[in-house]
Amino acid sequence: MSSPVSFGRKRLASALAAVGVLALVAGCSSGGSVTGGGKKDGKVTITMGMFGVMGFKESGLLEQYEKEHPNVRIKAEIAGDEQTYYTALQTHLAAGNGLKDIQGIEVGRAKEITETQADKFADFSHMAGTDHFLPWKQSQITTKDGKVLGLGTDAGPMAVCYRKDYFAKAGLPTDRDAVGKLWAGDWKKYVEVGRTFKKDFKGGHVSYMDSVSGLFNAMVYGYPEQYYNENGDLIYAKNPAVKQAWNLAADAADDGLSAKLRQFQPGWDPGLANGTFATAVCPAWMLSHISEKAGEKNKGKWDVAKAPKGANWGGSFLGVMEKSPVKAEAQKLVAWLTAPEQQAYIFKKLGNFPSSRQALERADVKNVTSAYFSNAPIGQIFGAAAQEIPDKQVLGRKDGTIKDTFTQGLALVEQGQSRDKAWKTTAERIDKAVG
């Protein structure tokens, strides 16, 4: 998943981010290990570096593994912000120390890892019992010569999360099937519903969507090629899918449909808690964050509807460092954590959707509902969305950086800058970042 934790106050966010960086940079090294893990007196210590809500600690799976393997101790360090985490990971990889035995890898970083850091990660290609993933998922973390640098955690099929009570106050349908039909097949219809919402809403100031960057991501990730082509060429500037997404997002911003709250940035969590917006484009992994931050008082007010078109946004991997002193034990742990049974368990507990095709076939995945989201049948909704994800997902070396840069560029449009000027600024930033 790609979900960094945000905070209500910028000062607090900066302070905590700084603490996170220091902790990551300092690393955890004991007994001369470059990863902090090791073996002593018949005991094995495995360290993990993760970000956001990947679900392994939150669901209790790490504790379960320790109970089933009394000789294993797992030390997990979790950074809230993925950008902060990845910056520190790059520093550690370059220095060759401060790493964990197991490192989380966000999908937007996978191509860069496979092209520039393959020698630093252990190969899973010959490990038994790891052939159960969706084919496009594992291809994202596989090098050209067939080395598999990690195993998939979650996938990010998308839906639209919406406030039923707010839709009622705007005279719109509240039933999830009826809501999905409002915008079926076309993201332009989603924006048009927003215009109706803004015009007819009665009950104070509530924005239709949290931010236009969520809409942009949902549109772009519905295509096999986004920012790069299969040859590794940068194509975002001439890719009609990117330009169409940019223009529709800019239309929504110009029409005042956005609360101007960038997802997972300061202000978004209070926006959820205070109910300042009615919809959010939500990959499956986002549901746990919304339910946590919107809080108990908003339980049952949220629901989930089918998105206009299928797409994949986010998803992660767990990799093991080649020089880990407990490489074999760490790979065994990763294989267990990403097995179909554990992926199904995390989905039921937290909503992170499986990337294992075997997990998707399980009844206990298909039948999952969310009490917080009005008992929405999220197993069916996200399962159907997963089937619409293009079979091929072309990644580029700087996908994550480009996504972040587009998010910043659309924030400029939300703040009143013209779309053409914001595009020019965004393109300059991208060219500088990838040059």
C-alpha positions as CSV (number, residue, x, y, z in Angstrom):
1,M,0.0,0.0,0.0
2,S,1.0,3.6,-0.5
3,S,-0.5,5.3,2.4
4,P,1.6,7.6,4.6
5,V,0.1,8.9,7.8
6,S,-0.7,12.6,8.0
7,F,-1.1,15.0,10.9
8,G,-3.3,17.9,11.7
9,R,-0.6,20.5,12.3
10,K,2.3,21.2,10.1
11,R,4.7,21.7,12.9
12,L,3.8,18.3,14.5
13,A,4.1,16.7,11.1
14,S,7.5,18.1,10.5
15,A,8.7,17.2,13.9
16,L,7.5,13.6,13.6
17,A,8.9,13.3,10.1
18,A,12.3,14.5,11.3
19,V,12.2,12.0,14.2
20,G,11.3,9.3,11.6
21,V,14.2,10.2,9.4
22,L,16.6,10.2,12.3
23,A,15.4,6.8,13.4
24,L,15.7,5.4,9.9
25,V,19.1,6.9,9.3
26,A,20.4,5.7,12.6
27,G,19.2,2.2,11.7
28,C,19.4,-0.6,14.2
29,S,22.7,-2.4,14.2
30,S,23.9,-4.9,16.8
31,G,26.7,-7.3,16.9
32,G,28.3,-5.9,13.7
33,S,25.2,-6.7,11.6
34,V,24.5,-4.2,8.8
35,T,20.8,-4.9,9.2
36,G,20.3,-5.2,12.9
37,G,19.2,-8.9,12.6
38,G,21.2,-11.9,13.6
39,K,21.5,-15.2,15.5
40,K,22.5,-15.6,19.1
41,D,22.1,-18.4,21.6
42,G,19.7,-20.3,19.3
43,K,17.5,-17.2,18.8
44,V,16.9,-15.4,15.6
45,T,16.2,-11.7,15.4
46,I,14.7,-10.4,12.1
47,T,14.3,-6.6,11.6
48,M,11.7,-5.1,9.3
49,G,11.5,-1.6,7.8
50,M,8.0,-0.7,6.6
51,F,5.7,2.3,5.9
52,G,2.1,3.3,6.3
53,V,-0.3,0.6,7.2
54,M,1.1,-2.5,5.5
55,G,-1.0,-4.5,8.0
56,F,1.5,-7.1,9.3
57,K,2.0,-5.5,12.7
58,E,-1.5,-4.0,12.9
59,S,-3.2,-7.3,12.3
60,G,-1.2,-9.2,14.9
61,L,0.5,-11.4,12.3
62,L,4.0,-10.7,13.5
63,E,3.0,-11.7,17.0
64,Q,1.4,-14.9,15.6
65,Y,4.6,-15.8,13.7
66,E,6.6,-15.4,16.8
67,K,4.2,-17.6,18.8
68,E,4.5,-20.3,16.1
69,H,8.3,-19.9,15.9
70,P,9.5,-19.3,19.6
71,N,13.1,-19.0,18.5
72,V,12.3,-15.9,16.3
73,R,12.0,-12.3,17.4
74,I,10.8,-9.7,14.9
75,K,11.6,-6.0,15.3
76,A,9.4,-3.9,13.0
77,E,10.0,-0.2,12.4
78,I,7.3,1.6,10.6
79,A,7.5,5.1,9.0
80,G,4.3,7.0,8.5
81,D,5.4,8.8,5.3
82,E,6.5,6.7,2.4
83,Q,8.5,9.5,0.8
84,T,10.5,9.9,4.0
85,Y,10.9,6.2,4.2
86,Y,12.2,5.8,0.7
87,T,14.6,8.7,0.9
88,A,16.2,7.0,3.9
89,L,16.2,3.6,2.2
90,Q,18.1,5.0,-0.7
91,T,20.6,6.5,1.7
92,H,21.1,3.2,3.4
93,L,21.4,1.2,0.2
94,A,24.1,3.6,-1.0
95,A,26.0,3.4,2.3
96,G,25.5,-0.3,2.7
97,N,24.4,-0.1,6.3
98,G,21.4,1.0,8.4
99,L,19.2,-1.4,6.5
100,K,16.7,-3.9,7.9
101,D,16.7,-7.6,7.0
102,I,13.3,-7.0,5.4
103,Q,12.4,-3.8,3.6
104,G,9.1,-2.7,2.2
105,I,9.0,-1.5,-1.4
106,E,6.1,0.7,-2.7
107,V,5.0,-0.2,-6.3
108,G,6.1,3.3,-7.5
109,R,9.7,2.5,-6.5
110,A,9.8,-1.1,-7.8
111,K,11.2,-0.3,-11.3
112,E,14.0,1.9,-9.8
113,I,14.9,-0.9,-7.4
114,T,14.9,-3.6,-10.1
115,E,17.1,-1.5,-12.4
116,T,19.5,0.0,-10.0
117,Q,19.6,-2.0,-6.7
118,A,19.0,-5.6,-7.9
119,D,22.3,-6.8,-6.4
120,K,21.3,-5.6,-2.9
121,F,18.2,-7.8,-2.7
122,A,17.8,-11.6,-2.3
123,D,16.2,-13.6,-5.1
124,F,12.9,-15.3,-4.5
125,S,12.5,-16.8,-8.0
126,H,13.4,-20.3,-6.9
127,M,11.6,-20.3,-3.6
128,A,8.9,-22.9,-3.4
129,G,5.3,-21.9,-2.7
130,T,5.6,-18.4,-4.1
131,D,3.9,-18.8,-7.4
132,H,0.4,-17.8,-6.3
133,F,0.4,-14.1,-7.2
134,L,-1.4,-12.2,-9.9
135,P,1.0,-12.3,-12.9
136,W,1.2,-8.5,-13.4
137,K,2.0,-8.1,-9.7
138,Q,5.2,-10.1,-9.5
139,S,6.4,-8.9,-12.9
140,Q,6.6,-5.4,-11.3
141,I,9.4,-6.6,-9.0
142,T,11.2,-8.9,-11.5
143,T,14.5,-8.0,-13.2
144,K,15.1,-8.5,-16.9
145,D,17.1,-11.6,-16.2
146,G,14.4,-13.1,-14.1
147,K,15.5,-12.3,-10.5
148,V,12.5,-11.7,-8.2
149,L,13.4,-9.1,-5.6
150,G,10.4,-9.4,-3.4
151,L,7.0,-10.8,-2.8
152,G,3.7,-8.9,-3.3
153,T,1.7,-7.7,-0.3
154,D,-1.5,-5.9,-1.4
155,A,-3.0,-4.6,-4.6
156,G,-4.9,-1.4,-5.1
157,P,-8.1,-1.9,-7.0
158,M,-10.2,1.2,-6.7
159,A,-13.7,2.3,-5.8
160,V,-15.3,5.5,-4.6
161,C,-15.9,6.0,-0.9
162,Y,-18.8,8.4,-0.2
163,R,-20.9,9.9,2.6
164,K,-24.5,8.6,2.3
165,D,-25.8,11.4,4.6
166,Y,-24.3,14.1,2.4
167,F,-25.6,12.5,-0.8
168,A,-29.1,12.6,0.8
169,K,-28.7,16.3,1.6
170,A,-27.9,16.9,-2.0
171,G,-30.9,14.9,-3.3
172,L,-28.7,12.2,-4.7
173,P,-29.2,8.4,-4.4
174,T,-27.6,6.8,-1.4
175,D,-27.8,3.2,-2.3
176,R,-24.4,2.0,-3.4
177,D,-25.6,0.3,-6.6
178,A,-27.6,3.4,-7.6
179,V,-24.6,5.7,-6.8
180,G,-22.3,3.5,-8.9
181,K,-24.7,3.8,-11.8
182,L,-24.5,7.7,-11.6
183,W,-21.0,7.6,-13.0
184,A,-20.7,4.2,-14.5
185,G,-18.1,3.9,-17.3
186,D,-16.8,7.5,-17.3
187,W,-14.9,9.6,-14.8
188,K,-16.4,12.7,-16.5
189,K,-19.8,11.5,-15.0
190,Y,-18.2,11.5,-11.5
191,V,-17.3,15.1,-11.9
192,E,-20.7,15.9,-13.3
193,V,-22.3,14.4,-10.2
194,G,-20.0,16.7,-8.2
195,R,-21.4,19.7,-10.0
196,T,-24.9,18.6,-9.1
197,F,-23.8,18.0,-5.5
198,K,-22.4,21.5,-5.2
199,K,-25.5,23.1,-6.6
200,D,-28.1,21.1,-4.6
201,F,-26.3,20.4,-1.3
202,K,-28.2,21.7,1.8
203,G,-26.4,21.7,5.1
204,G,-23.4,24.0,5.3
205,H,-20.2,24.0,3.4
206,V,-19.1,20.5,2.3
207,S,-16.9,19.9,-0.7
208,Y,-17.6,17.1,-3.1
209,M,-14.2,15.5,-3.2
210,D,-11.1,15.7,-1.0
211,S,-8.6,16.5,-3.7
212,V,-8.4,16.5,-7.5
213,S,-5.2,14.5,-7.4
214,G,-7.1,11.4,-6.3
215,L,-9.2,11.7,-9.4
216,F,-6.1,12.1,-11.6
217,N,-4.5,9.0,-10.2
218,A,-7.6,6.9,-10.6
219,M,-7.8,7.9,-14.3
220,V,-4.1,7.5,-15.1
221,Y,-3.8,4.1,-13.4
222,G,-6.6,2.7,-15.5
223,Y,-4.2,2.4,-18.5
224,P,-1.3,-0.1,-19.1
225,E,1.1,2.8,-19.9
226,Q,1.2,5.9,-17.8
227,Y,4.4,7.8,-17.5
228,Y,6.8,5.4,-19.4
229,N,6.5,3.0,-22.3
230,E,7.8,-0.6,-22.3
231,N,11.2,0.7,-23.7
232,G,11.7,2.8,-20.6
233,D,11.0,6.1,-22.5
234,L,9.4,8.9,-20.6
235,I,6.0,9.5,-22.4
236,Y,3.9,11.4,-19.9
237,A,3.9,14.6,-21.9
238,K,2.5,12.9,-25.0
239,N,0.4,10.3,-23.4
240,P,-3.3,11.3,-24.0
241,A,-4.4,9.4,-20.9
242,V,-2.2,11.6,-18.7
243,K,-3.4,14.8,-20.4
244,Q,-7.0,13.8,-20.2
245,A,-6.7,13.1,-16.5
246,W,-4.9,16.4,-15.9
247,N,-7.6,18.4,-17.7
248,L,-10.6,16.7,-16.0
249,A,-8.9,17.1,-12.6
250,A,-8.3,20.8,-13.5
251,D,-12.0,21.1,-14.5
252,A,-13.0,19.8,-11.1
253,A,-10.6,22.2,-9.4
254,D,-11.8,25.2,-11.4
255,D,-15.4,24.3,-10.6
256,G,-14.7,24.4,-6.8
257,L,-15.4,20.7,-6.2
258,S,-12.3,20.0,-4.1
259,A,-11.6,20.6,-0.5
260,K,-8.0,21.1,-1.5
261,L,-6.9,18.4,1.0
262,R,-4.1,16.3,-0.5
263,Q,-4.4,12.7,0.6
264,F,-2.2,11.7,3.5
265,Q,-0.9,15.3,3.9
266,P,-1.6,17.6,6.9
267,G,-5.3,18.6,6.9
268,W,-6.7,15.4,5.3
269,D,-7.1,13.5,8.5
270,P,-9.0,16.4,10.2
271,G,-11.1,16.7,7.1
272,L,-12.1,13.0,7.5
273,A,-12.9,13.5,11.2
274,N,-14.8,16.7,10.6
275,G,-16.6,15.6,7.5
276,T,-15.5,18.4,5.2
277,F,-15.9,16.4,2.0
278,A,-18.3,13.9,0.6
279,T,-16.3,11.5,-1.6
280,A,-12.8,10.2,-2.0
281,V,-11.4,7.9,-4.7
282,C,-10.3,5.0,-2.5
283,P,-8.0,2.0,-3.3
284,A,-8.8,-0.9,-1.0
285,W,-5.9,-0.1,1.3
286,M,-7.3,3.3,2.0
287,L,-10.4,2.0,3.9
288,S,-8.5,1.3,7.1
289,H,-7.1,4.8,7.1
290,I,-10.5,6.4,6.5
291,S,-12.2,4.4,9.2
292,E,-9.4,5.2,11.7
293,K,-9.2,8.9,11.0
294,A,-12.9,9.6,10.4
295,G,-13.6,7.9,13.7
296,E,-16.4,6.1,15.4
297,K,-18.8,9.0,15.2
298,N,-18.9,8.6,11.4
299,K,-19.3,4.9,11.3
300,G,-22.2,3.9,9.0
301,K,-22.2,7.3,7.3
302,W,-19.6,6.1,4.8
303,D,-20.3,3.6,2.0
304,V,-18.4,2.2,-1.0
305,A,-19.5,2.3,-4.7
306,K,-18.0,0.9,-7.8
307,A,-15.6,3.3,-9.6
308,P,-16.4,4.5,-13.1
309,K,-13.5,2.4,-14.5
310,G,-11.1,-0.2,-13.1
311,A,-7.6,0.7,-12.2
312,N,-4.8,-0.2,-9.7
313,W,-3.4,2.4,-7.4
314,G,-0.6,1.4,-5.1
315,G,0.4,-1.9,-3.6
316,S,3.7,-3.0,-2.1
317,F,6.3,-5.7,-1.8
318,L,8.5,-7.1,0.9
319,G,12.2,-7.6,-0.1
320,V,15.1,-9.2,1.8
321,M,18.6,-7.8,1.8
322,E,21.2,-10.1,0.2
323,K,23.7,-9.5,2.9
324,S,21.3,-10.1,5.8
325,P,22.8,-12.5,8.3
326,V,19.4,-14.1,8.6
327,K,18.5,-14.1,4.9
328,A,17.0,-17.5,4.8
329,E,14.9,-16.9,7.9
330,A,13.8,-13.5,6.6
331,Q,12.7,-15.0,3.2
332,K,10.8,-17.7,5.0
333,L,9.0,-15.0,7.1
334,V,8.2,-12.9,3.9
335,A,6.8,-16.0,2.2
336,W,4.6,-16.7,5.2
337,L,3.4,-13.1,5.5
338,T,2.4,-12.9,1.8
339,A,0.9,-16.3,1.6
340,P,-2.8,-16.5,0.5
341,E,-4.0,-17.2,4.0
342,Q,-2.3,-14.2,5.5
343,Q,-3.4,-11.9,2.7
344,A,-7.0,-13.0,3.2
345,Y,-6.6,-12.4,7.0
346,I,-5.2,-8.9,6.5
347,F,-8.0,-8.0,4.1
348,K,-10.6,-9.1,6.6
349,K,-9.0,-7.2,9.4
350,L,-7.9,-4.1,7.7
351,G,-9.1,-3.9,4.1
352,N,-5.7,-4.3,2.3
353,F,-6.7,-6.2,-0.8
354,P,-4.8,-9.4,-1.8
355,S,-2.4,-9.6,-4.7
356,S,-2.5,-13.4,-4.5
357,R,-4.8,-14.9,-7.1
358,Q,-5.3,-17.8,-4.8
359,A,-6.5,-15.5,-2.1
360,L,-9.0,-13.8,-4.4
361,E,-10.6,-17.2,-5.0
362,R,-11.2,-17.8,-1.3
363,A,-14.8,-17.5,0.0
364,D,-13.6,-15.7,3.0
365,V,-12.3,-12.9,0.7
366,K,-15.3,-12.8,-1.6
367,N,-17.7,-12.5,1.3
368,V,-15.9,-9.8,3.3
369,T,-18.1,-6.9,4.3
370,S,-17.2,-3.6,6.1
371,A,-19.2,-2.7,9.2
372,Y,-17.7,0.8,9.2
373,F,-18.7,1.4,5.5
374,S,-22.4,0.5,6.0
375,N,-21.7,-3.2,5.6
376,A,-20.5,-2.7,2.1
377,P,-19.6,-6.0,0.4
378,I,-16.0,-4.9,-0.2
379,G,-14.8,-8.3,-1.1
380,Q,-17.2,-8.3,-4.1
381,I,-16.7,-4.6,-5.0
382,F,-12.9,-4.7,-5.0
383,G,-12.8,-8.2,-6.4
384,A,-14.7,-7.1,-9.4
385,A,-12.5,-4.0,-9.7
386,A,-9.4,-6.2,-9.6
387,Q,-10.7,-8.1,-12.6
388,E,-10.8,-4.8,-14.6
389,I,-7.2,-3.9,-13.9
390,P,-5.2,-4.0,-17.2
391,D,-3.2,-7.3,-17.5
392,K,-0.1,-5.2,-18.2
393,Q,1.1,-2.5,-15.8
394,V,4.1,-0.7,-17.3
395,L,6.3,0.9,-14.6
396,G,9.1,3.4,-15.0
397,R,12.2,4.1,-12.9
398,K,10.8,7.3,-11.4
399,D,7.1,6.5,-11.3
400,G,6.7,7.4,-7.6
401,T,8.5,10.7,-8.0
402,I,6.4,11.6,-11.0
403,K,3.1,10.7,-9.2
404,D,4.2,12.9,-6.3
405,T,5.1,15.8,-8.7
406,F,1.7,15.6,-10.4
407,T,0.0,15.7,-7.1
408,Q,1.9,18.9,-6.2
409,G,1.1,20.4,-9.6
410,L,-2.6,19.8,-9.2
411,A,-2.4,21.4,-5.8
412,L,-1.3,24.6,-7.6
413,V,-4.4,24.4,-9.8
414,E,-6.6,24.0,-6.7
415,Q,-4.9,27.1,-5.3
416,G,-5.9,29.2,-8.3
417,Q,-3.0,28.8,-10.7
418,S,-3.9,28.2,-14.4
419,R,-3.7,24.6,-15.5
420,D,-1.3,25.6,-18.3
421,K,1.1,27.3,-15.9
422,A,0.9,24.5,-13.4
423,W,1.5,21.9,-16.2
424,K,4.6,23.8,-17.2
425,T,5.9,23.9,-13.6
426,T,5.1,20.2,-13.2
427,A,6.9,19.3,-16.4
428,E,10.0,21.3,-15.4
429,R,10.1,19.6,-12.0
430,I,9.7,16.1,-13.5
431,D,12.4,16.7,-16.1
432,K,14.7,17.9,-13.3
433,A,13.9,14.9,-11.1
434,V,14.4,12.2,-13.8
435,G,17.2,13.9,-15.8
